[in-house]
């Protein structure tokens, strides 16, 4: 249903790093962005949802497992190339009321992803004369 809402333009998917777990969150965000420089953003994102290894060496090893240029990746990580952008995303998210992920916002209000939320979005779309089945 979420895919359908995005595809029809009733919703928008947006990702912002939330640094709720201190240094491990920062390393995961930087690694994800450095992996993204080589086209592997989502692979790093998904990796950090399941791993317990939040070390630099673990990040470089994962980059190697994806056949990335590990020298480029390590340099990006070591120089914290994306640190300002990661902190800016975190500040933007927190300033807009986001405290955890995932968060769904409807008309500026945060909510958990539930059937009730999807029903609320569909009802709002109907009130606005939008058709969630288009697309």
N, C-alpha and C positions, 0 to 999 in steps of 0.2 A: 504494500500500500504506500509506503514512503516513496519508493521509486516512482510510483504512479503520480503522486502529488508533485514531485520534483519535475518529472517529465512534462506534466501538463502546465507547469508554471505556477501552481498554487503554493508551492513551497520552494525554498532555496536551500541547498546544502552548502555549508560553510565550515571550514575547519580552522580552529585556533588552538595553539599550544596552551595548555594549562599546566603550570609548574607546581602542582600540589605536593610533590614528593621530594622537594629539595634537589640536591645535586643529581640524583638518578633521573629526575624529570628533565633537567637541563641537558644532561648527556644524551638522553633519548631524543629530545627535540633537535639538538644539534646534529646528531647522527642521522636523523630522519631528513633534515634539510640537506646535509652533505650528500646523503644517498640520492636525494632528489636532484641534485646537480648532475647526476649521471643517470637520471631517468628511473630511479628505483625508490621513490618516496613512499609509495604504499607498501612495498615489501618491508621497509624499515618500520613503518607505522605498525603493521601487523606483527612484526617480530617483537616489538616492545610491548605488545599486548599479552604475549605469552612467555617471554623469557624472564629469568631471574638474574641474568648477567648484565649489569649496567656498568661494565668497565670499558675503558678505552680499548683494551686488547680484544674484548668480546665484540665491540662494534667493528673493529678492523677485521676480525676474523669473519664476521657476518658479511662484511663488504666483499671479502675475498671469496666467500661461498657464492656470491652473486656475480662473480667474475668482473667486479668493478676495478678500476684503476686504484689500487690501495694506497699508492703514494699520494695521489690527488686527494683521496678521501681522508687520509690521515692528516695531510696538511690543512685541509678545510676544518677538520675537527680540532687540531692542535692550535690553530690560529683563531678559533671561535668565529669563523667567518660570518655566521648567521646569528650571532648572539644578540645583537641589537634588535633584529627583526623578531626573534623568538621572545625576547622580553617585551617588545611592543605588542605582540599578539596577546601575551599573557595579561598585560595591563589593560588592553582594550577589552578583553573578555571579562576580566574582573570588574572593570568600570561599568560594563553594561549589565552586571548582575550575574554573570556566569561563574559558578563556583566549582562545578564538576563536569565531567563528560560521561556520557553524552548529555547534552541539554537541548531541548527543543523549545523554541520561542514562538509564541503565537501572539501577535499584536503587542510585542514587547514584553510579554509575560513568559517566564521560564516554566517548563513543565516536563515531566517524565514522559517517555514514549509509552503510551498505553492505547488500548482500543478506544478509551474515552477521549483521548487527545485526538486520535484520527477522526473520530465522530465529530468532535468540535471543529476541526479543520473543514471537514466536509459540509457541516452545517453553515459555517461561515462562508464557504465558497458558494453554497446555494443562495444564501442571503445576498451575496454580491452578484448573483446571476452567472457564476462561473460553472463550468461543467468539468468535473474531475475525470470523466470518461473520455474526453477529447484527447488527442495526442497520438 
